[in-house]
Amino acid sequence: MAKKQQIKQATRRVRTASKATSKRKSFWARVWDIVCWPFRMIWRACKWIWKQITRVCKWVWNWLCKINLVGLVNLTLLVAIIVLFTMLIIDVMGCRKNQVVVVANNVPEMVIPAKTTNKKVVQRPVKPVTNVLPLKKDSKREMVNEPINVARVQVNPVVEKQTAKVDNTMYGDVVIDSRAAGKMISHNTNVQGNLYLQNMRKFVLPCGVRVDGNLFLRDVNMLQFCGKFVVTGNIYVSPRSSFGPIPGSAHVGGQIIL
């Protein structure tokens, strides 16, 4: 019996040794396993992610199948109606604050401010009226002939425009076509007539300027506003002119016509 047990134990040892030697791999096989290990992990991760995506898709599909289509269509229409009415209200409220811009191909040089009635807006061209200067009187109520300062603004190399200037008030149409001419207008200047800005790349309108007439922009690349200003008439903008944002404190009695 003792010999049989020894033989059995010896056979078991031989089997375990043979299994251990068979499980051992060669060096290159182990290197290949190390190289392939990251790809195997990536493949397992992709399989797991795909399983999760399919599970979510099945859940979403089951949820959609349980939804009432008639109720969903009614809810969509209700949301669309609410959005459209909101946009309409915003447009109506915004139009009251914005200024009216009229696009006109042929703009007359001399146009009186529009007369607004209950039915329509009427505009008619008029001929330029000669400017009348205020004359001073003495204690006997007689006219005093005192010299009046006359400032000249150059329109072109041949023609010169003469504008009467008393204190900080200018009478007549004022034409500014250069920086040197722009120095005539300073802060709180009152122009009793039309103001023409032309042939300039950039011009900054001083603060507090009041124009009792129309403002014309001709070939002014950019007109910027220093601050508050008043234009009792219209603002005419030529196709090659532009202006910056109008301050909230400004007042335009007419319209902005492009």
VEXDREN-2710 file (C-alpha; in Angstrom, 1 decimal):
% VEXDREN-2710
k/r/px/py/pz
1/MET/0.0/0.0/0.0
2/ALA/2.8/2.3/0.8
3/LYS/4.4/1.8/-2.6
4/LYS/1.1/2.5/-4.4
5/GLN/0.7/5.8/-2.5
6/GLN/4.2/6.8/-3.3
7/ILE/3.6/6.0/-7.0
8/LYS/0.4/8.1/-7.0
9/GLN/2.2/11.1/-5.3
10/ALA/5.0/10.9/-7.9
11/THR/2.5/10.9/-10.8
12/ARG/0.8/13.9/-9.3
13/ARG/4.1/15.8/-9.0
14/VAL/4.9/15.0/-12.6
15/ARG/1.5/16.2/-13.8
16/THR/1.8/19.5/-11.9
17/ALA/5.3/20.1/-13.2
18/SER/4.2/19.4/-16.8
19/LYS/1.2/21.8/-16.4
20/ALA/3.5/24.6/-15.0
21/THR/5.9/24.2/-17.9
22/SER/3.1/24.2/-20.5
23/LYS/1.6/27.4/-19.0
24/ARG/4.9/29.2/-19.4
25/LYS/5.1/31.3/-22.5
26/SER/8.0/32.3/-24.5
27/PHE/9.5/35.8/-24.3
28/TRP/8.1/37.1/-27.6
29/ALA/4.6/35.8/-26.7
30/ARG/4.7/37.8/-23.5
31/VAL/5.9/40.9/-25.4
32/TRP/3.0/40.5/-27.8
33/ASP/0.6/40.2/-24.9
34/ILE/1.9/43.5/-23.4
35/VAL/1.6/45.3/-26.7
36/CYS/-1.9/44.1/-27.3
37/TRP/-3.2/44.7/-23.8
38/PRO/-4.1/48.5/-24.4
39/PHE/-6.0/47.6/-27.5
40/ARG/-7.9/44.9/-25.7
41/MET/-8.9/47.3/-23.0
42/ILE/-10.0/49.9/-25.6
43/TRP/-12.1/47.2/-27.3
44/ARG/-13.7/46.2/-24.0
45/ALA/-14.4/49.9/-23.2
46/CYS/-16.0/50.4/-26.7
47/LYS/-18.2/47.3/-26.2
48/TRP/-19.3/48.6/-22.8
49/ILE/-20.1/52.1/-24.2
50/TRP/-22.0/50.6/-27.1
51/LYS/-24.1/48.5/-24.6
52/GLN/-24.9/51.7/-22.6
53/ILE/-25.9/53.6/-25.8
54/THR/-28.2/50.8/-27.0
55/ARG/-29.7/50.7/-23.5
56/VAL/-30.4/54.4/-23.5
57/CYS/-31.8/54.3/-27.1
58/LYS/-34.2/51.5/-26.1
59/TRP/-35.3/53.5/-23.1
60/VAL/-35.9/56.6/-25.2
61/TRP/-37.8/54.6/-27.8
62/ASN/-40.0/53.1/-25.2
63/TRP/-40.7/56.5/-23.7
64/LEU/-41.6/57.9/-27.1
65/CYS/-43.9/55.0/-27.8
66/LYS/-45.8/55.9/-24.6
67/ILE/-46.3/59.6/-25.6
68/ASN/-49.6/60.7/-26.9
69/LEU/-48.9/62.2/-30.3
70/VAL/-52.0/64.4/-30.3
71/GLY/-51.0/66.0/-27.0
72/LEU/-47.4/66.6/-28.3
73/VAL/-48.7/68.3/-31.5
74/ASN/-51.0/70.6/-29.4
75/LEU/-48.2/71.5/-27.0
76/THR/-45.9/72.4/-30.0
77/LEU/-48.5/74.6/-31.5
78/LEU/-49.1/76.3/-28.2
79/VAL/-45.4/77.1/-27.7
80/ALA/-45.1/78.4/-31.3
81/ILE/-48.1/80.7/-30.8
82/ILE/-46.6/82.1/-27.6
83/VAL/-43.2/82.8/-29.3
84/LEU/-44.8/84.5/-32.3
85/PHE/-47.0/86.8/-30.2
86/THR/-44.0/87.6/-28.0
87/MET/-41.9/88.6/-31.1
88/LEU/-44.8/90.7/-32.4
89/ILE/-45.2/92.6/-29.1
90/ILE/-41.4/93.3/-29.0
91/ASP/-41.5/94.6/-32.6
92/VAL/-44.5/96.9/-31.9
93/MET/-42.9/98.3/-28.7
94/GLY/-39.5/98.8/-30.4
95/CYS/-40.9/100.7/-33.3
96/ARG/-42.2/103.5/-31.1
97/LYS/-38.7/104.2/-29.8
98/ASN/-36.8/104.0/-33.1
99/GLN/-36.7/106.9/-35.5
100/VAL/-38.3/106.7/-38.9
101/VAL/-35.9/106.3/-41.8
102/VAL/-37.1/107.1/-45.3
103/VAL/-35.1/106.0/-48.3
104/ALA/-35.3/108.5/-51.2
105/ASN/-33.5/108.4/-54.5
106/ASN/-33.8/112.1/-55.4
107/VAL/-33.5/114.4/-52.4
108/PRO/-34.1/118.2/-53.0
109/GLU/-31.5/120.6/-51.7
110/MET/-34.0/122.8/-50.0
111/VAL/-37.0/121.2/-48.4
112/ILE/-39.0/122.6/-45.6
113/PRO/-39.7/120.4/-42.5
114/ALA/-42.6/118.0/-43.1
115/LYS/-46.0/119.2/-42.0
116/THR/-47.7/116.3/-40.2
117/THR/-51.4/116.0/-40.4
118/ASN/-53.8/113.3/-39.3
119/LYS/-54.0/111.9/-42.8
120/LYS/-50.6/112.2/-44.6
121/VAL/-47.2/113.9/-44.6
122/VAL/-46.8/116.7/-47.1
123/GLN/-43.4/118.0/-48.2
124/ARG/-42.9/120.8/-50.7
125/PRO/-39.7/122.4/-52.0
126/VAL/-39.3/126.2/-51.5
127/LYS/-36.8/128.7/-52.8
128/PRO/-34.1/129.8/-50.5
129/VAL/-34.9/133.0/-48.6
130/THR/-32.4/135.7/-48.1
131/ASN/-31.2/135.9/-44.6
132/VAL/-32.1/139.0/-42.6
133/LEU/-29.6/140.0/-39.9
134/PRO/-30.8/141.6/-36.6
135/LEU/-29.9/145.3/-36.6
136/LYS/-29.2/147.1/-33.3
137/LYS/-31.1/150.2/-32.3
138/ASP/-30.0/153.1/-30.1
139/SER/-32.0/154.8/-27.3
140/LYS/-34.0/156.8/-29.9
141/ARG/-35.1/153.7/-31.7
142/GLU/-32.9/154.4/-34.7
143/MET/-30.9/151.9/-36.6
144/VAL/-27.2/151.8/-35.8
145/ASN/-24.9/150.7/-38.6
146/GLU/-22.3/148.7/-36.8
147/PRO/-19.8/146.4/-38.6
148/ILE/-20.9/142.7/-38.5
149/ASN/-18.2/140.0/-38.3
150/VAL/-18.4/137.8/-41.4
151/ALA/-16.8/134.3/-41.3
152/ARG/-15.9/132.6/-44.6
153/VAL/-16.2/128.9/-45.2
154/GLN/-14.4/127.5/-48.3
155/VAL/-16.7/125.3/-50.4
156/ASN/-14.3/124.8/-53.3
157/PRO/-11.2/126.5/-54.7
158/VAL/-13.3/128.9/-56.7
159/VAL/-16.5/129.7/-54.8
160/GLU/-16.6/130.9/-51.2
161/LYS/-19.7/130.8/-48.9
162/GLN/-20.1/133.7/-46.6
163/THR/-21.9/133.1/-43.3
164/ALA/-22.7/135.9/-40.8
165/LYS/-21.6/135.1/-37.2
166/VAL/-22.7/137.0/-34.2
167/ASP/-21.3/135.7/-30.8
168/ASN/-21.9/132.0/-30.9
169/THR/-24.8/132.2/-33.4
170/MET/-24.4/131.7/-37.2
171/TYR/-27.0/133.0/-39.7
172/GLY/-27.4/131.3/-43.0
173/ASP/-26.4/128.0/-44.6
174/VAL/-23.1/126.7/-43.2
175/VAL/-20.9/124.5/-45.4
176/ILE/-18.0/122.6/-43.8
177/ASP/-15.7/120.6/-46.1
178/SER/-12.4/120.5/-44.1
179/ARG/-11.1/120.4/-40.6
180/ALA/-10.1/124.1/-40.8
181/ALA/-13.7/125.0/-41.6
182/GLY/-14.9/122.7/-38.9
183/LYS/-13.3/124.9/-36.3
184/MET/-16.0/127.5/-36.9
185/ILE/-18.5/125.3/-35.0
186/SER/-17.8/124.9/-31.4
187/HIS/-19.7/123.7/-28.4
188/ASN/-23.3/125.2/-28.0
189/THR/-23.2/126.8/-31.5
190/ASN/-26.6/127.8/-32.9
191/VAL/-26.9/127.6/-36.7
192/GLN/-29.9/129.6/-38.0
193/GLY/-30.0/127.7/-41.3
194/ASN/-29.0/124.5/-42.9
195/LEU/-25.7/122.8/-42.0
196/TYR/-23.8/121.0/-44.8
197/LEU/-21.0/118.5/-43.9
198/GLN/-19.2/117.2/-47.0
199/ASN/-16.0/115.8/-48.4
200/MET/-14.4/114.6/-45.1
201/ARG/-13.2/111.2/-43.9
202/LYS/-14.3/111.9/-40.3
203/PHE/-15.9/114.7/-38.4
204/VAL/-17.1/115.0/-34.7
205/LEU/-20.1/117.2/-34.2
206/PRO/-19.5/119.3/-31.0
207/CYS/-21.8/119.0/-28.0
208/GLY/-24.8/121.3/-27.7
209/VAL/-25.0/122.3/-31.4
210/ARG/-28.4/123.5/-32.5
211/VAL/-29.4/123.5/-36.2
212/ASP/-32.6/125.4/-36.9
213/GLY/-32.9/123.7/-40.3
214/ASN/-31.7/120.6/-42.1
215/LEU/-28.5/118.6/-41.7
216/PHE/-26.9/117.4/-45.0
217/LEU/-24.2/114.7/-45.0
218/ARG/-22.3/114.5/-48.4
219/ASP/-19.4/112.1/-48.8
220/VAL/-18.6/112.0/-45.1
221/ASN/-17.2/108.5/-44.2
222/MET/-18.0/108.7/-40.5
223/LEU/-19.9/111.4/-38.5
224/GLN/-19.7/111.0/-34.8
225/PHE/-21.6/112.9/-32.2
226/CYS/-19.9/114.4/-29.1
227/GLY/-23.1/114.5/-27.1
228/LYS/-26.5/116.3/-27.1
229/PHE/-27.5/118.1/-30.3
230/VAL/-30.7/119.5/-31.8
231/VAL/-31.8/119.4/-35.5
232/THR/-35.2/120.9/-36.0
233/GLY/-35.4/119.7/-39.6
234/ASN/-34.5/116.5/-41.4
235/ILE/-31.1/114.7/-41.7
236/TYR/-30.2/113.8/-45.3
237/VAL/-27.5/111.2/-45.7
238/SER/-25.9/110.5/-49.1
239/PRO/-25.0/106.9/-50.2
240/ARG/-21.3/107.4/-49.5
241/SER/-21.9/108.8/-46.0
242/SER/-22.4/107.2/-42.6
243/PHE/-22.9/108.3/-39.0
244/GLY/-22.3/106.8/-35.6
245/PRO/-24.9/106.1/-32.9
246/ILE/-27.2/109.0/-32.0
247/PRO/-27.1/109.9/-28.3
248/GLY/-30.3/109.4/-26.4
249/SER/-30.4/113.1/-25.3
250/ALA/-30.4/114.3/-29.0
251/HIS/-33.5/115.7/-30.6
252/VAL/-34.4/115.4/-34.3
253/GLY/-37.5/117.2/-35.3
254/GLY/-37.8/115.7/-38.8
255/GLN/-36.8/112.4/-40.3
256/ILE/-33.5/110.6/-41.3
257/ILE/-33.6/110.3/-45.0
258/LEU/-31.1/108.1/-46.8
END
